[in-house]
Amino acid sequence: MMCRTLRTLHTLPVFAALLFATAAHSHSFDLGNLRIGNPFARPTVAQQPAGAAYLSIENRGKTTDTLVRASSPVAREVQIHTMSMEGDIMRMREVLRLDLKPESTVTMTPGKGYHIMLIGLKQPLKAGEQFPMTLIFEKSGQVEVSVTVEARNQGASAPMSDKNHGHKH
């Protein structure tokens, strides 16, 4: 009995750490038929004027909804952007709306497709911190999500600087 109790006591911290790590990297937010998954951003450096946030939006409904705006207290302005390669140049453009087709998922990832641009950062985004961001949808309304700032080794891309963030509109 004593041996089983000691074994249980030793495994509890490991189990708790695994549970916390899973929860920290897979948080989601529901709004009607929409599920917003794993909002995250990359760390930025001092004096870096902009950063980006990424997430997935699953539309589990039978009709199209549209992401029309986003805001966050960490930035002066928040825009929805798309990124694409044109020849050898990566270009970003603001999009005024992001349509979310029925029974589909849009996944924002570093280096391709859509992302949420955080313009006029009020302070650097530091790994391990979180910040609120409000997403506003045409049909479903608005939801506040918590964005986790994740270090580079937790994802696919480095933080963007003025040098490698070719902001071409």
N, C-alpha and C positions, 0 to 999 in steps of 0.2 A: 504494500500500500504506500509506504513512504517513498519508494523508488518511483512509482507511477506519479505521485504528487510532485516530486522533484522534476521529473521529465516534463510534466505539464507546465510547471513554472518556467522551465527553460525555453519551452516552445512558445509561450504566450508573447514575449517581446518580438520574436521573429514573425509570428502571425500578425501582430499589431502593426509592425513595420511594413509588411507586405500589403496589408489592407490599406494603410495610409498612402503608400506609394501608388497603388492602383487608383485610389480615389483622387489623388492629386493630379494624375495624368489623364483621367477619363471623366472629368466632370461635364455634365450636360444640363441644359435648361430647356424646359418645355413651354410652349406658348400655342395653345390650340392644337392644330395639326402639325406644327413646326417643332423640331427638336434641334437645338443649337448645341453642337458638341465640341468639347475641348478647345475653348478659346485660349490662344496663347500669343505671346509677342516675343521678340528677340530683345536681348539687352542692347542698350545704346551707350554711347560714350558722352562725356561732358561736351557741351556746345553742339551736339548733333541736333539739327533742327527737326528731324522727322524720324519716325519709326513705322513699323507695320504690325498689324495684328492679323491672325489667321484663325479660322474656325471652319466647322462644317455646318451646313443647314440642310436638314432633311425635311422635305415636305411629304408628310404621310397622308395628306388629304387628296381629294378628287378634283380640286381646282387649283389653278395657278395662283400663287401669292407673290408679292414683290417686296424685296428689301429696298426701301426708298431713302433711308437716312440712318446715320449713326452719330453718336456723340460720346465724349468722354471728358471728364475734368482734367485729364493729364495732358490734353492738347488743345490748342486754340481752335483747330478745325479738324474734322474727321471726314474723310471722303472714301467712297468705294472706288477701287481702281481695278483695272485689268492690265496684265503684263503680257507682251508677246515679242517674239523675235521678228525683226524686219531686216533680212540680210544678216549682217554681223552685229546689228545694233538691237539691244533690248529696249523696248519702249513701253512706257506706262501711260495710261490714259484714265482720266476720271470717267466713271459711268454714273449716270444720274439714277439708275435703277437696275436692280439685279433680279430678273424673273426667276422664280422657283417653280419649275414644272411639277405637276402632280406626280406623286409616288417616285420622286427622284431626290438625289442629294448633290449639292454643290459643295465641294471640298476645297478650301483655300489653303495652299501650301506655299512655302517660300520658293521663289524662283520661277513660278509659272502660274498662269491663270489669274484668278481674282485674289485680292487682299484688301484689308481695311487700312488706309493710310492715315497715320497720326501726324498731323502737320502743326508745327509750332509747339513742340514738346516743352512743357513747363519745367521739367527736370528729367534727368536721365532715367531710363527704365533699367532697373537692377534685377539681376537673376534672383529668383526666389520670391520676389514681391508680387503683389496682385493689384489690379486696379479695376474700377467699374467701367463698363461701356454699355450704353443704351442702344439697342437696335430697334428701328421703327419699320414696321411692315404695313403695306397698303391695306390688307384685309384683317390680319391678326392683331394689329395694334403694336404695342411696344413691350419690350422685355429688357431688364437689366441683367447683364451677364458679368461674371468675374473673370478677368483675363489674367492668366498666370504668365509671368515673365520667365522664360525657360532659357537656360544656357545653350550655347551652340551645340554641344555634344548631346543634347536631348532631342535634336531634330536635324533637319536637312540643310540649313543655311546659316551663314554668318550674319551678324548685324550689318545693317546697311549704313555706309558712311556717305558723305557728299561725293567722294571719289567714285564709289562703285554703285551709287544709286542714281543712274542716268535718268533723271526726271524729265522726260521728253513728252510734251503734250501736244 
